[in-house]
Amino acid sequence: MSISLSDHFTYKKLIAFVFPSIVMMIFTSIYSIVDGFFVSNYVGKTALAALNLITPALMIVSAIGFMMGTGGSAIIAKTLGEGRKKEANGYFSCLMAFIILFGAFVSCFGILFMSQIASFLKATEEMMPLAVLYGRIMMVSLPFFMLQTSYQTLFVTAEKPKYGLYVTLGAGICNMILDFLLVGVLKWGLAGAAIATASCEITGGLVPTLYFLRKNNSSLLCLSKPIWDFKILLKSAFNGSSEFVSQISSSLVAMIYNFQLLHFAQENGVAAYGAIMYVNFIFCAIFIGYSTGSAPLIGYNLGAQNEKELKNVFKKSIVSILCLEIIVTVLSFLLSEWIMGIFVGYDRTLFEITVAGFHIYCIHYLLCGINIYASSFFTALNNGKISAVISFMRSFIFQMGSLILLPFFFGLNGIWWAIVVAESFTFLLTLFCLKKYKKVYHY
């Protein structure tokens, strides 16, 4: 089914349009999940704890790509809606060039100072060499991973969501195969897991770049001579700041989770949190994929001043997200023991801690979908300020406060309840923002 940004969207057409983005986000999440599975089962929980300890730092810097992709996509979609295709391609090319240059700089910095980063994250003596090894290998592929995450939204804006899906599927499957060979068969340990993921991230960033470089009349976007407009770069960063803030906040909060869990449950606590986060990556990827997949529709109709279709997409999206929240919550609870058994079934004590924590943690899926969508929605409306406020309060202020206070009263269980409390407060903030700006944007 051929779908254009200018179409009228039924539920069927809307789901078909965002589905590739959902699958892309799920398979992007699988990078870390596959590493975690093979490391946990073939290398051990010390290596798993080291991987989980260094991953938040890696995700902070890689979030630059997602920020520029989502923020820039809103500008590019609006520019296309205004009928200025040449300028849209110039902005697109400028964004990609910036990501490559910035990614290369951060990559060199990370390789040189990875030991200091691991030390700052409180890596134990046993974890330190493993964390440094994994982090340095992953830094090599960082610029390509930043490109890959930025292309996820831009493929949708180019009206080629399936191409982005094919690239991500290919990279994800390749990662699984390489992890099996390097970790499971050749026994290369944590280094093998890092090499497998880095190789696939390089592929995931390079293939889309080659696609957009070639002459292609069927795509709305192509890489051409960049329009070096630093106002566009700043606006892209501002528009996408909610995604960046969310990723940074989530990574910082993950560090606090690790600190708290080391205090209450030692190494088992960090390993349990890692297993829970692997599952969380997949379920949240559904909401993030839907939100980023539908965002170009919002930006396009905003630029085209089509208020009727803007209202239509918003209404159908809210209903769809609510349904997804219920489905995800029920599935996560029913499948919790089976899923956690995949990652930590080899250790009975660790398994029991992980399952008990996840039974509490999964309650937040009833609320997080709407919160994630609202932040992305305001990004698509080119209102980066409100988008950033929702993301920052959700992923940092509310969660950090809950994470510090609740364990003081409820111990280990308080750590797991922190996310539920944070999403509840964010939901109230989301409802307030949606109501306040309804008359401004006419959705």
C-alpha positions, 0 to 999 in steps of 0.5 A: 500500500502506497502512503504519502504524508498528504493522505487522509489516514484511517486507523488501518493506514496509520498503523501501516504507516507507523509499523515499520518505525515500531519494528525499527525501534525494536530491532535497534533495541535488540543490539543491547539485548542480544549482547546481554543475553550472550554475555549473561549466559556465556561469560557471566554476571560480572561481565553483564554487570560491566556491560550494564554499567558502561552502556548508559554513558554510551547511550548519552552520546549516541542520543545526539543522533536521535536528537538531530534526526527527530528535531531535524525531521520536524523542520524538514517535514514542515519545509516539505509541507510548504512546498520547498523540496530543495531547501528540505534536502539542503537541511537534510544534508547539513544535518547528516554532515554535522552528525558525522563530524560530531560523532567522530570527535566524540568517538576519539574522546571516548576511546582516550578517556574510557578508563576515567569514564568507567572509574567515574561510574564506580566500576569495581576492580573486577568490572573495570577492565571489562567495562573499558574494553567494551566501551572502547570497541563501541566508541569505534562505531559511535558515529555510524550508530548516531547516523542510524538513529537519525535515519530512523525518523528521516526515512519516514519523512522521505516516505520510505519507512520500509527501507529503514525497516529493511536496514534495521532488520538486516543489521539486527539479524546480523548482530544476532548471528555474530554474537552467536559466532563470536561469543557462543562458538568462538568464546571471545567473551565481552570483546566478541559481543562488542565487535558484533554490535559495532560491526552491525552499527557501522552497517546500519549507518553506512547503508542508508547514507549510500542510499540517500547519496544515489539519485532516487526520484521516488524518495522525497529526500536525498543527500546533496549540497548542504545548506550550512544554516546554523540556525537550522542546526540549533533549531533541530537541536532545540526541537529534538532536545526532548529526545536528547534530554530523555536519553541523557536523563534516562542514562543518568537515572540508570547510573543512580539505579546502579548505585542504589542497587549496589547498596541494597542488592550488590552485584545481583541488583545491577544484573537484575536491573540490566535484565529488566531494562533489556525487556523495557527497551523492547516494550518502550520501543513500541511507543517510541516507534509509534511516536517517531513514525507518526511525527512527520505526519504532524509536521507535514500537516502543520506546514500545510495548515491542514488542521482537519487532518492534524486533528484526525491523526492526533485523535487516532494516535491517542486511541491507538496508544491507549490500546497498546499500553493495555496490551503491553502491560498485560503481556509483560506481566504474564510473560515475566518469568519466561522472559527473565528466565532467558537472561538470568535463569541460571542463577536462582537468587538473581532470577527471583530478585529480577522477577519480583522487581519486574512485576512492579516495574511493568505497571508503568507501561499503563502510562508511559505510552501517552507520555512518550507520544506527547513529547514527540507530538510537541517536537513535531509541532516545532515546540521543543520547549514543551517537549523538553519539559515533559521529557525532562520532568518524566525521565529525570526530575520525577524519577530521580526524586522517586528513586532517592526517596522511595528506597529510604522508606521501602528498601529494594522495592522502593527502587522498582516503584520509582518508575511507576510514581514518576510516570504517574506525575508525568501523566498529569503534566502531559494532560495539562500541556495537551489541554493548554495548547489545544487551542494554539495548534488546533488538534 
